[in-house]
C-alpha cells in the first residue's frame, strides 16, 4: 500500500501533459522528458557496464599490440633469438585472457550481458587482423629492399598463380605444369583473390588474407552463436576473440587458406545443434532444426571439398541424429551432404578427370615427413639410427613406417574416439544433450585424425584451435577449465610456430615438435574425458 500511495503522490505533483502542451502550456516538458529519460538510461547503463567496456578495450589493445610487435621480428624469421619473443608475447596474451575469464565468471550477470556483444566480437576479430595486414604491407622487407614485408611466402605466390589461371579459363597448375594439389572448392578463394586484386600480384598479397579474415569472423560467429544457443556466451566470446588474434597464428592467417574450411566446419556444427539465438523451444523450433539439418550437411560437404578434414565430423553428427531418433533431420542431413558433394564434384570430374583426381593421388602417395607424430614414434622406437630430415617438412633419410601402416593407425585412433563415443553417449536419448555430446566428440575426432596424419603442416593449428574451442563450448566450462585449455592451446600453438620458425635447426625443431604433439594429444584427451565422463551434462 505504501508503494501505491507514493506512486500516486509522485504522479499528482507532475505537470499535466496532453492537450495543454499541444496548446502551448508546458512546451518544455514533452521535449525534455524523453531526453532526460534517455540520458538517465544511458547513465545507468554506464554504471553497470563500464567494467565490460574496460575489459573489451583491454582485449582490443592487446590484440593490436600482438599484431604490431611481431612485425619487426618477422624480418629475422628462422633465428633462434626470436623464439623467446614469440613465446613471451603469447604467454602474456593468454594470461590477460585468463584474467578476463576470471573476471567474467565472478561478475554477476556477465553471462546475460555477453549475449549482446556481436559488435565487440567483430572489432576484436577484424581490427587486429586488418592492422596486421596493413603493417606488413607498408613495412619494407629490409633497410635496402623496399618491397613489402608482406606476402614473401611460396604458398601465397602459388595461390596467386592458381587464381590467375582460373581467371584465364584454365585448370590451375603449378609453375612446373603439375595440376593443383588442393580440392576443387579451394579454387574459388584463389579466383576471387585474383579478381579483386585486378590480377596484380602485390595487391593479391593483402586481398587474399583479407578474405581469410572474413572466414575467421565466420568461424568466430559460428562459435559465438553456439554459445548463445547453449547459454555459454562468455566462453564462446573469449575463445573466439583469443583464437582470431592469437599471435602464433597471425602468420598462417595471411599465408594459408585454412580459415576457409574451418569456417564451413563450424557453421555446419552450429546448424546441427538444436535451438536458436533467442533460446526458443517447442514444435516450431524443432521443425526449423530439421530444416537446418539440410544446411549443416551441405556446409560439411562443401568444407570437405575445400580441405577434406571437415568430412571427419560427419559420422558423429549422423549418429547423433540417429540416436535422437530425429529421422527427418537425419534424412535431410544425409541427402544434403550427398547432393552437395555430387553438385560440386561431377562437373569438374567431367571437365578434367585427371586434374580432379590429382589431389587425392598426390596426397595419398606422400610419405612420412619430419613434422609428424609418426616420425617421432619412428625415431624413438623403430629407427636405431635416429635419422632426421634436414627440414621439418622433408622426408627422413630412412622411413620405417610405411603409408599403409600409418594410415591404418590413423584410422584406428579416429575409430577409437568414435567407439568410445558410441559406448558412452548411446544411453543419452534427449535431443539437445545427445547432439551436443556427439558434436563435441566429433570435433575431437577431427583433432585426432589431423594429429595422426603422416603429414602435419604448421597451419593445421588453425583448424585444431577452433575445433578444441567448439568442444569446450559444447560442454559447460568453468573459468579454471577455460584457463587450463588456453594454457594447453598456447603451448601447442607456440611450439608449432617455433617448429616453423626454427626449421633450419634440427636439434631445436625436433624438441618443439615433441611439445606440439604432447600438448595437442594431451588437450584432446582431456577434452574427450570431459565430454564422455558425464554425458548427460553436455
ChimeraX attribute file (.defattr): number of C-alpha atoms within 10 A of each C-alpha:
attribute: neighborCount
match mode: 1-to-1
recipient: residues
	/A:1	6
	/A:2	7
	/A:3	8
	/A:4	9
	/A:5	10
	/A:6	11
	/A:7	11
	/A:8	11
	/A:9	11
	/A:10	10
	/A:11	11
	/A:12	10
	/A:13	8
	/A:14	8
	/A:15	11
	/A:16	13
	/A:17	13
	/A:18	11
	/A:19	9
	/A:20	11
	/A:21	15
	/A:22	11
	/A:23	9
	/A:24	9
	/A:25	14
	/A:26	15
	/A:27	13
	/A:28	10
	/A:29	13
	/A:30	13
	/A:31	10
	/A:32	11
	/A:33	11
	/A:34	11
	/A:35	11
	/A:36	11
	/A:37	11
	/A:38	12
	/A:39	12
	/A:40	12
	/A:41	12
	/A:42	11
	/A:43	12
	/A:44	11
	/A:45	11
	/A:46	13
	/A:47	10
	/A:48	10
	/A:49	13
	/A:50	11
	/A:51	14
	/A:52	18
	/A:53	12
	/A:54	11
	/A:55	17
	/A:56	18
	/A:57	14
	/A:58	15
	/A:59	21
	/A:60	21
	/A:61	15
	/A:62	20
	/A:63	26
	/A:64	19
	/A:65	17
	/A:66	24
	/A:67	24
	/A:68	18
	/A:69	15
	/A:70	22
	/A:71	16
	/A:72	16
	/A:73	16
	/A:74	17
	/A:75	14
	/A:76	14
	/A:77	16
	/A:78	18
	/A:79	16
	/A:80	16
	/A:81	11
	/A:82	18
	/A:83	19
	/A:84	12
	/A:85	14
	/A:86	20
	/A:87	20
	/A:88	12
	/A:89	19
	/A:90	20
	/A:91	17
	/A:92	13
	/A:93	21
	/A:94	19
	/A:95	14
	/A:96	15
	/A:97	22
	/A:98	21
	/A:99	13
	/A:100	20
	/A:101	22
	/A:102	16
	/A:103	16
	/A:104	22
	/A:105	16
	/A:106	10
	/A:107	12
	/A:108	10
	/A:109	11
	/A:110	16
	/A:111	17
	/A:112	13
	/A:113	14
	/A:114	23
	/A:115	20
	/A:116	12
	/A:117	14
	/A:118	14
	/A:119	9
	/A:120	16
	/A:121	21
	/A:122	17
	/A:123	15
	/A:124	27
	/A:125	25
	/A:126	20
	/A:127	18
	/A:128	25
	/A:129	28
	/A:130	17
	/A:131	16
	/A:132	25
	/A:133	24
	/A:134	13
	/A:135	18
	/A:136	23
	/A:137	19
	/A:138	13
	/A:139	16
	/A:140	17
	/A:141	18
	/A:142	13
	/A:143	7
	/A:144	7
	/A:145	9
	/A:146	11
	/A:147	15
	/A:148	17
	/A:149	19
	/A:150	24
	/A:151	24
	/A:152	13
	/A:153	12
	/A:154	9
	/A:155	13
	/A:156	21
	/A:157	17
	/A:158	17
	/A:159	27
	/A:160	23
	/A:161	20
	/A:162	24
	/A:163	27
	/A:164	24
	/A:165	18
	/A:166	20
	/A:167	16
	/A:168	10
	/A:169	9
	/A:170	11
	/A:171	19
	/A:172	27
	/A:173	18
	/A:174	14
	/A:175	10
	/A:176	6
	/A:177	8
	/A:178	11
	/A:179	19
	/A:180	21
	/A:181	18
	/A:182	20
	/A:183	19
	/A:184	21
	/A:185	18
	/A:186	21
	/A:187	19
	/A:188	13
	/A:189	19
	/A:190	26
	/A:191	24
	/A:192	19
	/A:193	27
	/A:194	27
	/A:195	17
	/A:196	13
	/A:197	18
	/A:198	12
	/A:199	17
	/A:200	14
	/A:201	18
	/A:202	16
	/A:203	16
	/A:204	25
	/A:205	27
	/A:206	21
	/A:207	20
	/A:208	27
	/A:209	25
	/A:210	19
	/A:211	19
	/A:212	23
	/A:213	24
	/A:214	18
	/A:215	21
	/A:216	27
	/A:217	22
	/A:218	20
	/A:219	27
	/A:220	28
	/A:221	23
	/A:222	24
	/A:223	28
	/A:224	31
	/A:225	23
	/A:226	28
	/A:227	25
	/A:228	25
	/A:229	20
	/A:230	23
	/A:231	20
	/A:232	23
	/A:233	24
	/A:234	25
	/A:235	27
	/A:236	27
	/A:237	25
	/A:238	23
	/A:239	25
	/A:240	27
	/A:241	25
	/A:242	21
	/A:243	23
	/A:244	27
	/A:245	27
	/A:246	25
	/A:247	28
	/A:248	25
	/A:249	20
	/A:250	20
	/A:251	19
	/A:252	20
	/A:253	25
	/A:254	26
	/A:255	23
	/A:256	19
	/A:257	26
	/A:258	22
	/A:259	28
	/A:260	24
	/A:261	26
	/A:262	28
	/A:263	26
	/A:264	25
	/A:265	31
	/A:266	28
	/A:267	24
	/A:268	28
	/A:269	29
	/A:270	27
	/A:271	23
	/A:272	27
	/A:273	26
	/A:274	25
	/A:275	21
	/A:276	18
	/A:277	14
	/A:278	10
	/A:279	12
	/A:280	13
	/A:281	11
	/A:282	8
	/A:283	9
	/A:284	9
	/A:285	15
	/A:286	17
	/A:287	13
	/A:288	14
	/A:289	20
	/A:290	22
	/A:291	17
	/A:292	21
	/A:293	30
	/A:294	24
	/A:295	23
	/A:296	29
	/A:297	33
	/A:298	24
	/A:299	27
	/A:300	31
	/A:301	27
	/A:302	26
	/A:303	25
	/A:304	24
	/A:305	22
	/A:306	24
	/A:307	19
	/A:308	15
	/A:309	20
	/A:310	27
	/A:311	19
	/A:312	22
	/A:313	24
	/A:314	25
	/A:315	15
	/A:316	23
	/A:317	30
	/A:318	20
	/A:319	21
	/A:320	29
	/A:321	25
	/A:322	18
	/A:323	22
	/A:324	19
	/A:325	14
	/A:326	14
	/A:327	13
	/A:328	17
	/A:329	26
	/A:330	23
	/A:331	18
	/A:332	20
	/A:333	26
	/A:334	20
	/A:335	16
	/A:336	21
	/A:337	23
	/A:338	14
	/A:339	14
	/A:340	20
	/A:341	19
	/A:342	13
	/A:343	11
	/A:344	15
	/A:345	16
	/A:346	12
	/A:347	12
	/A:348	16
	/A:349	15
	/A:350	10
	/A:351	11
	/A:352	11
	/A:353	12
	/A:354	13
	/A:355	20
	/A:356	23
	/A:357	17
	/A:358	17
	/A:359	17
	/A:360	13
	/A:361	12
	/A:362	13
	/A:363	12
	/A:364	11
	/A:365	10
	/A:366	12
	/A:367	16
	/A:368	26
	/A:369	24
	/A:370	26
	/A:371	31
	/A:372	23
	/A:373	22
	/A:374	22
	/A:375	29
	/A:376	20
	/A:377	12
	/A:378	19
	/A:379	19
	/A:380	12
	/A:381	10
	/A:382	14
	/A:383	16
	/A:384	9
	/A:385	9
	/A:386	16
	/A:387	15
	/A:388	20
	/A:389	18
	/A:390	15
	/A:391	20
	/A:392	26
	/A:393	19
	/A:394	15
	/A:395	19
	/A:396	21
	/A:397	12
	/A:398	15
	/A:399	17
	/A:400	14
	/A:401	17
	/A:402	11
	/A:403	16
	/A:404	9
	/A:405	10
	/A:406	17
	/A:407	16
	/A:408	11
	/A:409	16
	/A:410	20
	/A:411	15
	/A:412	15
	/A:413	16
	/A:414	21
	/A:415	15
	/A:416	14
	/A:417	22
	/A:418	19
	/A:419	13
	/A:420	14
	/A:421	23
	/A:422	17
	/A:423	11
	/A:424	16
	/A:425	25
	/A:426	17
	/A:427	12
	/A:428	18
	/A:429	15
	/A:430	12
	/A:431	17
	/A:432	18
	/A:433	22
	/A:434	26
	/A:435	29
	/A:436	29
	/A:437	29
	/A:438	33
	/A:439	28
	/A:440	30
	/A:441	31
	/A:442	28
	/A:443	29
	/A:444	29
	/A:445	26
	/A:446	23
	/A:447	27
	/A:448	24
	/A:449	21
	/A:450	21
	/A:451	24
	/A:452	23
	/A:453	19
	/A:454	23
	/A:455	21
	/A:456	20
	/A:457	17
	/A:458	19
	/A:459	21
	/A:460	18
	/A:461	25
	/A:462	24
	/A:463	24
	/A:464	24
	/A:465	25
	/A:466	26
	/A:467	25
	/A:468	24
	/A:469	25
	/A:470	29
	/A:471	24
	/A:472	25
	/A:473	28
	/A:474	27
	/A:475	20
	/A:476	18
	/A:477	15
	/A:478	12
	/A:479	19
	/A:480	13
	/A:481	14
	/A:482	21
	/A:483	20
	/A:484	13
	/A:485	21
	/A:486	24
	/A:487	19
	/A:488	18
	/A:489	23
	/A:490	24
	/A:491	21
	/A:492	28
	/A:493	28
	/A:494	27
	/A:495	26
	/A:496	27
	/A:497	27
	/A:498	28
	/A:499	29
	/A:500	22
	/A:501	21
	/A:502	24
	/A:503	21
	/A:504	16
	/A:505	16
	/A:506	17
	/A:507	11
	/A:508	14
	/A:509	24
	/A:510	22
	/A:511	14
	/A:512	23
	/A:513	25
	/A:514	19
	/A:515	19
	/A:516	30
	/A:517	20
	/A:518	16
	/A:519	20
	/A:520	24
	/A:521	20
	/A:522	14
	/A:523	22
	/A:524	25
	/A:525	15
	/A:526	12
	/A:527	22
	/A:528	24
	/A:529	13
	/A:530	21
	/A:531	28
	/A:532	22
	/A:533	13
	/A:534	12
	/A:535	21
	/A:536	18
	/A:537	15
	/A:538	22
